[in-house]
Amino acid sequence: MTFQTTNTGAEPTAVAAQHVGRLFAGGQRLGWTYRDPESLRVHFSEPEPQRQPVPVAYENRAHSARLAHEARKAAVPKAGGAIVLVLLLLTAVAGVTFAVLALVAAAVCLALVLHAGRSATTAATHLEAKRAELEHHFQYAWNDWYQRGARHTAAQDGWVSGQPAWGALPTRPGTRRLDVFGGSQRSREGFLTVFGTSTLQQQPLIVVDLTQAHICQELAELAGLAGVPVDVQLLPSRIADSGIVSGLTADGLVDALVEAMYADDSTAHRAARSLDTRILHQLCGVLGGDVTPARLGAGLRALAGEFDDTDALTRAERNRIADDLLGAKNKDQLRDSLLRLVSFIQPLERLGVERGDRGPGYLTCIALDFATGSASTEMLADLAVQSVTRRLAGFAEAVPAVVVALGEQGIQRRCMEQLASVCERRGAQLTVLHPHLRDGAQEVIGGGTVGFMRLGNHQEAGIAADFMGRHHSFVMHSLTDTEGTTVSTSVAKTVGSSLSTGTTLSESVTRGSNWGNSSTYQPGSVLFPSSTSTNSGGSYSETSGTSTSTTHTTNESTSYTTSDGTNTSVARGRQRVYEYAVEPTQLQALADFSLLLVERGPDGSVRVHPADCNPNIVLLDGVSTEPLPHAAPPAAVTAPGWAGRA
């Protein structure tokens, strides 16, 4: 059977059929954890080569040679010039010998200056050569370092791109009890989908959905797409097709009915329960091996003397029940008990009448329809839990996992305690989704692994923060589903013109003249020359011209654009939420699909694991259905032994 009514206010499933298999792959998971692959990147840590300074000896030699050259250029011309001048003066008295000596002295001075200059040039050349050699070595080492860095970065890019960003948050081995508190209907539906699909990969699953919102619908539909045998039982709309009492013996059916009848009365007198149990057992003795709610209801009406036109009983059975089962005096004394039994069982008479021999599915979903707190609906909820309890107690095959999603009206604590006790005894995993952390829910917190979703009430959020420990912190990552419609229309018209006019006038005239006079006089000695010169010149320039241009431009354009469309985006973006300390206000502001899983170690230590329960995460790239491994980066690219020795 499948759902034919959709969850009011719930979003339709966006998990495409080709991604269904990814939800069922891997081990049991509670949600998804995020790790930025870039956080795994190992940066290139080899230091950059540095330029080596030129040895001081080269600098000193070049500096000394330069200073010596400058000193000689300053001193030699003065001393040598004086000597040459004296020798030239002596030439006029003693002849040309001193003129030759003057020339030799001038040549010696010039040689001294040239030698100092050559030494300075040689030292500077050696300095530049050494500097060029060191620069060449540096460039070679730097290029080699850069290439190693590029290879390292390329290797890291390839490795990081292959690392998954999302991984599964698995249940701890040996987990037998999980309580999840808070959350909206959609977030609890997402958790049930993620948790349920991964559980079905390992073992059968029974889901008791008491939220009256059909949060198990998405799980049932995806399981059907994956080929999993699914048994959906809707109560009370399809009570005739339900199998919550199938397989129960007469004694088991009576015990389940009595427990459901008195589940809301913790102070019920044991005698009243025993009396109702005795009446039903006597009635079952008359009905024989065929005991159903319909035959029990018909038998009770016959016992109470009420009219019954159903064919559930034969005439002989009806007469025996009415005449022989109880005496007239006992009927009067038990009339209140009989009427109470009739009123409780009558709404259940069609329970399972159309189910036939169909057994349970690998996935069994028992879901309550929406109702405004009727007594029959509440009794059906208790009876559903009782039926699961008794089914587990007598289950001969592999024990299934059980998920109970409580509604706003809750369920009686005794029923849940009995279910928890049977699950503990049979080794079945029990998961309970609590809409709130109040009343009886506070008493079960800490009995096993605990998860917290968004808690709107400040008092409930405070209880959760105290349980986790306010010194803890967590980092959340959220996924957003968006759906929108875009309609746009635009009209544009452009008209423009331009006019430009320009005139240029120019004229050029060039004239020039030049004249000069020079004379030289020597009085008779080469040591005292004299000369005179006269120069004169002139120039004149003039330019003129005329240029006229006119430009006129006109343009006009009109454009119309109309577009409309509908776009739907399914969780293609990620948002990183900041690191939070555990405070009530932060638990009240959690994202819709955020889950904080709290585990207590044997030593009392508390570990908080943040996760996301959005099933649409499987549509993203970089998602692993296994827990995120401790990824070891590839070996770094190191410098060879000969690097830098060229």
C-alpha positions in Angstrom: 0.0 0.0 0.0 1.2 3.5 -0.7 0.3 6.9 0.5 -2.4 8.7 -1.4 -2.4 11.9 0.7 0.5 14.2 0.9 1.8 15.8 4.0 0.3 19.2 4.5 3.0 21.9 4.2 5.7 19.4 3.5 7.9 19.8 0.5 7.8 17.1 -2.3 10.7 14.8 -2.4 13.5 16.1 -4.6 15.7 13.1 -4.6 15.9 11.8 -8.1 15.5 8.2 -8.9 19.1 7.8 -10.0 20.3 9.0 -6.6 18.1 6.6 -4.6 20.8 4.0 -4.5 23.3 6.3 -2.8 20.9 6.8 0.1 20.8 3.0 0.6 24.5 2.5 0.2 27.0 2.4 3.1 26.3 1.7 6.7 23.8 3.1 9.0 24.0 6.9 9.2 22.4 9.6 11.2 23.2 12.4 8.9 26.0 14.1 6.9 29.1 15.8 8.2 31.0 18.5 6.2 34.7 19.0 5.8 36.1 21.6 3.5 38.6 19.7 1.2 40.7 22.9 1.2 41.4 22.4 4.9 43.4 19.3 3.9 45.7 21.1 1.6 49.4 21.0 2.5 51.0 24.2 1.3 54.5 24.2 -0.2 56.7 25.0 2.8 60.2 25.0 1.3 61.7 28.5 1.8 62.3 30.6 -1.2 66.0 30.9 -2.2 67.7 34.2 -1.3 70.3 36.1 -3.2 73.8 35.6 -1.9 75.8 38.8 -1.2 79.0 39.5 -3.1 82.1 38.6 -1.0 83.5 41.6 0.8 87.0 41.2 -0.8 85.6 42.0 -4.2 83.9 45.1 -2.9 87.0 46.2 -1.0 89.3 45.8 -4.0 87.0 47.7 -6.3 86.5 50.4 -3.8 90.3 50.7 -3.2 91.1 50.8 -6.9 88.5 53.5 -7.5 89.8 55.6 -4.6 93.4 55.2 -5.9 92.3 56.3 -9.4 90.5 59.3 -8.1 93.5 60.3 -5.9 95.9 60.0 -8.9 93.6 62.0 -11.1 93.6 64.8 -8.5 97.3 64.8 -7.5 99.3 63.8 -10.6 98.0 66.7 -12.8 99.0 69.2 -10.2 102.5 67.9 -9.5 103.2 66.9 -13.1 101.8 70.2 -14.4 104.2 72.1 -12.1 107.1 70.0 -13.2 106.3 70.4 -16.9 105.8 74.2 -16.5 109.2 74.5 -14.9 110.9 72.4 -17.6 109.2 74.5 -20.3 110.5 77.7 -18.7 114.0 76.2 -18.6 113.7 75.4 -22.3 113.8 79.1 -23.2 117.2 79.4 -21.4 118.9 76.0 -21.7 117.6 74.7 -25.0 115.4 71.9 -26.2 116.7 69.3 -23.7 114.4 70.5 -21.1 111.5 70.5 -23.6 112.2 66.8 -24.1 112.3 66.3 -20.4 109.0 68.2 -20.1 107.4 65.8 -22.6 108.8 62.8 -20.7 107.4 64.2 -17.5 104.0 64.7 -19.0 104.0 61.2 -20.4 105.0 59.7 -17.0 102.1 61.6 -15.4 99.7 60.4 -18.0 100.9 56.8 -17.6 100.4 56.9 -13.8 96.8 58.1 -14.3 96.0 55.6 -16.9 97.5 52.7 -14.8 95.3 53.7 -11.9 92.3 53.9 -14.1 93.0 50.5 -15.6 93.3 49.0 -12.1 90.0 50.5 -11.1 88.3 49.2 -14.3 89.7 45.7 -13.7 88.5 45.6 -10.1 85.1 46.8 -11.1 84.9 44.2 -13.9 85.8 41.4 -11.5 83.1 42.7 -9.0 80.4 42.8 -11.7 81.4 39.3 -13.0 81.1 37.9 -9.5 77.8 39.7 -9.0 76.5 38.2 -12.3 77.7 34.7 -11.3 75.8 34.9 -8.0 72.7 36.3 -9.8 72.9 33.4 -12.3 73.1 30.9 -9.4 70.2 32.6 -7.7 68.0 32.6 -10.8 68.7 28.9 -11.4 67.9 28.0 -7.8 64.8 30.2 -7.8 63.4 28.7 -11.0 64.0 25.2 -9.7 62.2 26.1 -6.5 59.4 27.6 -8.4 59.0 24.5 -10.5 58.9 22.3 -7.5 56.3 24.6 -5.9 54.2 24.4 -9.1 54.4 20.6 -9.2 53.5 20.4 -5.5 50.5 22.8 -6.0 49.3 20.8 -9.0 49.6 17.5 -7.1 47.7 19.1 -4.2 45.0 20.4 -6.5 44.4 17.0 -8.0 44.4 15.3 -4.6 42.1 17.9 -2.9 39.6 17.8 -5.8 39.3 14.1 -5.3 38.5 14.4 -1.5 34.7 14.3 -0.6 33.3 17.3 1.2 30.3 15.5 2.7 30.5 12.1 4.6 28.2 10.0 6.7 27.9 10.4 10.4 27.6 6.7 11.5 26.0 5.3 14.6 28.4 4.1 17.2 28.8 0.3 17.2 26.6 -1.3 19.7 24.1 1.6 19.9 20.7 0.2 21.1 18.9 3.4 22.0 18.7 6.7 20.3 16.5 9.7 21.3 16.2 12.7 19.0 14.5 15.8 20.5 13.1 18.8 18.7 12.9 19.7 15.0 10.2 20.5 12.6 8.1 18.0 10.7 10.2 18.4 7.6 13.5 18.1 9.5 12.3 14.9 11.3 11.1 13.6 7.9 14.6 14.2 6.5 16.2 12.5 9.5 13.9 9.5 9.1 14.7 9.3 5.4 18.5 9.4 5.9 18.5 7.1 8.9 15.8 4.7 7.5 17.3 4.2 4.1 20.7 3.4 5.5 19.2 1.1 8.1 17.3 -0.9 5.5 20.6 -1.8 3.9 21.4 -3.9 7.0 18.2 -5.1 8.5 14.4 -4.8 8.4 12.8 -1.7 9.8 9.5 -0.9 11.6 8.4 2.7 11.7 5.5 3.8 14.0 4.6 7.3 12.8 2.4 8.9 15.5 2.9 12.5 14.2 -0.3 12.5 12.2 1.8 14.2 9.5 3.0 11.1 7.6 6.7 11.9 8.0 7.5 8.4 6.9 6.0 9.0 3.4 9.3 10.0 1.8 11.1 6.9 3.3 8.3 4.6 2.0 8.3 6.1 -1.5 12.1 5.9 -1.8 12.2 2.4 -0.5 9.6 1.4 -3.1 11.7 3.0 -5.8 14.7 0.9 -4.6 12.7 -2.3 -4.8 12.3 -2.8 -1.0 9.1 -4.6 0.0 7.1 -1.9 1.8 4.0 -2.4 4.0 2.2 0.9 4.7 -0.6 0.9 7.3 -2.7 4.1 7.7 -4.8 4.4 10.8 -7.7 4.9 11.0 -8.4 5.6 7.4 -7.3 2.2 6.3 -7.8 0.3 9.4 -9.3 -2.7 7.5 -5.9 -3.2 5.8 -3.8 -2.9 8.9 -1.9 -5.8 10.4 -1.1 -4.5 13.9 -2.9 -7.4 15.5 -2.0 -10.0 12.8 -0.1 -13.0 14.2 -1.3 -12.3 17.8 -2.8 -15.2 19.7 -6.1 -14.8 21.5 -4.3 -14.2 24.8 -1.9 -11.7 23.2 -4.7 -9.8 21.6 -6.6 -9.6 24.9 -3.5 -8.4 26.7 -2.8 -5.8 24.0 -6.3 -4.5 24.1 -6.4 -4.2 27.9 -3.0 -2.5 28.0 -4.2 0.0 25.4 -7.4 0.7 27.2 -5.7 1.5 30.5 -2.5 3.1 29.1 -3.6 6.6 30.0 -4.5 5.8 33.6 -1.4 5.2 35.7 -3.6 4.8 38.8 -6.0 2.3 37.3 -7.0 -0.3 39.9 -5.5 -3.7 39.2 -8.9 -5.3 39.9 -10.6 -3.4 37.1 -7.9 -4.5 34.6 -8.1 -8.1 35.8 -11.9 -8.1 35.5 -11.8 -6.8 31.9 -9.1 -9.4 31.1 -11.2 -12.2 32.6 -14.3 -11.2 30.6 -12.4 -11.1 27.4 -10.7 -14.4 28.1 -14.1 -16.1 28.8 -15.4 -14.6 25.6 -12.4 -16.0 23.6 -13.2 -19.4 25.1 -16.6 -19.3 23.4 -15.2 -17.9 20.1 -12.6 -20.7 19.8 -9.5 -20.3 17.7 -11.0 -17.5 15.5 -10.6 -14.4 17.7 -10.7 -11.1 15.9 -11.7 -7.6 17.1 -14.9 -7.8 15.1 -15.9 -11.1 16.7 -14.9 -9.7 20.2 -17.1 -6.6 19.6 -20.1 -8.7 18.4 -19.7 -11.0 21.4 -19.5 -8.1 23.9 -22.7 -6.6 22.4 -24.5 -9.9 22.8 -23.2 -10.3 26.3 -24.4 -6.7 27.2 -27.9 -7.5 25.6 -27.4 -4.9 22.8 -28.8 -5.4 19.3 -26.2 -6.8 16.8 -27.0 -7.3 13.1 -23.5 -8.3 12.0 -22.6 -11.7 10.7 -19.4 -11.9 12.8 -21.0 -14.6 15.0 -23.1 -17.6 14.3 -26.6 -17.9 15.9 -25.3 -20.6 18.2 -22.3 -18.5 19.3 -24.5 -15.5 19.9 -27.1 -17.5 21.9 -24.4 -19.2 24.0 -22.8 -15.9 24.9 -26.0 -14.2 25.7 -27.5 -17.1 27.8 -24.7 -19.2 29.2 -21.5 -17.1 29.6 -22.8 -15.0 32.5 -25.7 -15.2 34.8 -28.3 -12.4 35.0 -27.0 -11.2 38.3 -23.4 -11.1 37.1 -24.5 -9.2 34.0 -26.0 -6.5 36.2 -22.9 -6.2 38.3 -20.6 -6.1 35.3 -22.7 -3.8 33.1 -20.3 -0.9 33.5 -17.4 -3.0 32.6 -19.2 -4.4 29.6 -20.2 -1.0 28.3 -16.7 0.2 28.7 -15.3 -2.7 26.7 -17.9 -2.3 24.0 -17.1 1.4 23.6 -13.4 0.8 23.4 -13.5 -2.2 21.0 -16.3 -1.1 18.7 -14.1 1.4 16.7 -11.5 -1.4 16.2 -13.8 -4.0 14.8 -12.7 -3.5 11.2 -9.1 -3.9 12.2 -7.4 -6.2 9.7 -10.6 -7.6 8.1 -9.2 -7.0 4.5 -5.6 -7.8 5.1 -5.8 -11.5 4.3 -2.6 -13.5 4.6 -0.3 -10.7 3.6 2.7 -10.6 5.9 4.8 -7.7 7.1 7.2 -5.9 4.6 10.9 -5.5 5.0 9.9 -1.9 5.7 6.7 -1.6 7.8 5.2 1.9 8.3 2.3 2.3 10.7 1.1 5.9 10.5 -1.7 7.8 12.1 -3.9 10.0 10.0 -4.7 13.5 11.1 -7.4 13.6 13.8 -8.4 16.1 16.5 -7.5 14.0 19.5 -10.3 11.3 19.3 -10.2 8.5 21.9 -10.1 5.9 19.2 -7.1 7.5 17.6 -5.2 7.6 20.9 -6.1 4.0 21.5 -4.9 3.1 18.1 -1.5 4.7 18.8 -1.1 2.8 22.0 -2.3 -0.4 20.3 0.2 0.1 17.5 3.1 0.4 20.0 1.7 -2.6 21.9 1.5 -4.7 18.7 5.1 -3.9 17.8 6.2 -4.8 21.4 4.5 -8.2 21.2 5.7 -8.8 17.7 9.3 -8.3 18.8 8.8 -10.5 21.8 7.9 -13.4 19.6 10.0 -12.6 16.5 11.7 -15.7 15.4 13.7 -14.2 12.5 16.2 -11.4 12.4 15.1 -8.7 14.8 14.2 -5.5 13.0 15.1 -2.0 14.1 12.3 0.1 15.4 11.7 3.9 15.0 8.8 5.6 16.9 8.0 9.1 15.9 5.9 10.7 18.6 3.3 13.3 18.0 2.2 16.3 19.9 -0.2 14.3 22.0 2.6 11.9 23.0 2.1 8.3 24.1 1.8 6.7 27.5 5.1 6.1 29.3 4.2 2.6 30.2 3.8 1.6 26.5 7.2 3.1 25.7 8.9 1.4 28.7 7.5 -2.0 27.7 8.8 -1.5 24.1 12.2 -0.3 25.3 12.4 -3.3 27.6 11.6 -5.8 24.9 14.1 -4.1 22.5 16.8 -4.3 25.1 16.1 -7.9 25.8 16.0 -8.9 22.1 18.9 -6.7 21.0 16.8 -4.6 18.7 17.8 -1.0 18.0 15.2 1.5 19.2 15.0 5.1 17.9 12.5 7.6 19.3 11.8 11.0 17.8 10.5 13.4 20.4 8.9 16.7 19.2 9.7 18.4 22.5 12.0 18.0 25.5 9.5 18.2 28.3 7.2 16.2 30.5 8.2 12.5 30.3 10.9 13.2 27.6 13.2 14.8 30.2 13.2 11.5 32.2 14.6 9.4 29.2 17.3 11.8 28.2 20.7 10.2 28.7 19.5 6.7 28.5 21.4 6.2 25.3 22.8 8.3 22.5 21.0 11.6 22.2 20.4 14.0 19.3 19.1 17.5 19.4 17.5 19.4 16.5 16.1 22.9 16.7 14.3 23.5 20.0 12.1 26.5 19.8 11.2 26.7 23.5 13.9 28.4 25.6 13.4 26.2 28.6 13.8 23.0 26.5 16.9 24.5 24.8 18.3 25.3 28.3 17.9 21.6 29.3 19.7 20.5 26.2 22.5 22.9 26.7 23.0 21.8 30.3 23.0 18.2 29.2 25.7 18.8 26.5 27.8 21.1 28.6 28.0 24.8 27.8 31.8 24.7 27.4 31.5 22.8 24.1 31.4 24.4 20.7 30.3 23.2 17.3 30.5 24.3 13.7 27.4 23.8 11.5 27.1 23.6 7.7 23.7 23.9 6.1 22.1 23.1 2.8 19.3 25.2 1.4 16.6 24.1 -1.0 15.2 27.0 -3.1 12.4 27.3 -5.5 11.4 30.5 -7.3 9.7 32.1 -10.3 11.2 34.9 -12.4 9.3 37.2 -14.8 11.0 40.2 -16.4 10.0 42.7 -19.2 12.0 45.6 -20.5 11.6 48.2 -23.3 14.4 50.6 -24.3 14.5 53.4 -27.0 17.5 55.5 -27.9 17.6 58.6 -30.1 20.8 60.7 -30.5 22.5 63.2 -32.9 25.7 65.2 -33.0 27.1 68.1 -35.1 30.7 69.4 -35.1 32.4 72.2 -37.1 36.1 73.3 -37.0 38.3 75.8 -38.9 42.2 76.1 -38.8 44.3 78.9 -40.3 48.2 78.7 -40.6 51.0 80.5 -42.4 54.8 80.0 -42.5 57.7 82.2 -43.7 61.4 81.5 -43.0 64.3 83.9 -43.5 68.0 83.7 -42.3 71.5 85.3 -42.7 74.9 84.6 -41.1 78.4 86.3 -41.3 81.7 86.2 -39.3 85.3 87.5 -39.0 88.4 86.0 -37.2 92.1 87.0 -36.7 95.1 85.5 -34.8 98.3 87.3 -33.6 101.5 85.7 -32.3 104.2 88.2 -30.9 107.0 85.8 -31.5 106.9 83.2 -28.7 105.0 80.0 -28.5 104.3 80.6 -24.9 102.3 83.8 -25.5 99.7 83.3 -28.3 96.8 85.7 -28.9 93.6 85.6 -31.2 90.5 87.6 -32.0 87.2 86.6 -33.7 83.8 88.2 -34.6 80.5 86.4 -35.5 77.1 87.6 -36.3 73.8 85.9 -37.5 70.0 86.2 -37.7 66.8 84.2 -38.5 63.0 84.8 -39.0 60.1 82.3 -39.3 56.3 82.7 -40.1 53.6 79.9 -40.8 49.9 80.2 -41.8 47.2 77.8 -43.0 43.4 77.3 -43.2 41.4 74.0 -42.5 37.6 73.6 -42.1 35.6 70.4 -41.2 31.9 69.7 -40.4 30.5 66.4 -39.0 26.8 65.5 -38.4 25.6 62.2 -37.0 22.1 61.0 -36.1 21.1 57.5 -34.6 17.9 56.0 -33.3 17.2 52.4 -31.9 14.4 50.7 -30.1 14.6 47.3 -28.3 12.0 45.2 -26.5 12.8 42.3 -24.2 10.4 40.0 -22.4 11.3 36.8 -20.5 9.6 34.6 -17.9 10.5 31.3 -16.4 10.4 29.1 -13.4 13.6 27.9 -11.7 14.0 25.3 -9.1 17.4 24.8 -7.3 18.0 21.7 -5.3 20.8 22.3 -2.8 23.6 23.1 -5.1 25.2 25.6 -2.7 26.7 25.3 0.7 26.7 27.7 3.5 29.2 27.6 6.3 27.8 28.7 9.6 30.1 30.2 12.2 31.4 28.3 15.2 29.0 28.4 18.1 29.2 27.8 21.8 26.5 25.6 23.3 23.9 28.1 24.5 20.1 27.9 24.5 19.8 30.7 22.0 22.1 28.8 19.6 20.0 25.6 19.9 16.9 27.7 19.2 18.5 29.1 16.0 19.8 25.9 14.5 19.1 25.4 10.8 16.1 23.2 9.9 18.1 20.1 9.1 20.9 20.5 11.7 21.5 17.8 14.2 23.7 17.7 17.2 24.6 14.2 18.2 25.8 13.8 21.9 27.7 10.8 22.9 28.9 10.1 26.5 32.0 8.0 26.9 32.6 5.4 29.6 34.6 8.0 31.5 31.7 10.5 31.4 33.2 12.6 28.7 30.8 14.3 26.2 31.4 14.4 22.5 29.2 16.6 20.3 29.0 15.7 16.6 27.3 18.3 14.3 25.5 16.8 11.2 23.0 17.7 8.5 20.0 15.5 7.9 18.9 16.8 4.5 18.5 13.8 2.2 19.1 16.1 -0.8 22.8 16.3 0.0 23.2 13.1 -2.1 22.5 15.3 -5.1 25.7 17.3 -4.6 29.2 16.5 -5.9 31.8 15.3 -3.5 29.5 13.2 -1.3 30.6 10.0 0.3 28.2 7.5 1.8 30.9 6.4 4.2 32.4 8.4 7.1 35.0 10.9 6.1 38.4 9.2 6.3 41.5 10.6 7.9 43.0 11.7 4.6 46.9 11.6 4.3 48.2 14.1 1.7 50.6 12.9 -1.0 54.3 13.2 -0.4 55.7 16.7 -0.7 58.0 17.5 -3.6 61.4 18.0 -2.1 64.5 19.6 -3.6 67.1 17.2 -5.0 70.5 17.0 -3.4 72.2 18.9 -6.1 69.7 21.8 -6.1 71.4 25.2 -5.8 74.9 23.8 -6.6 74.9 24.7 -10.3 
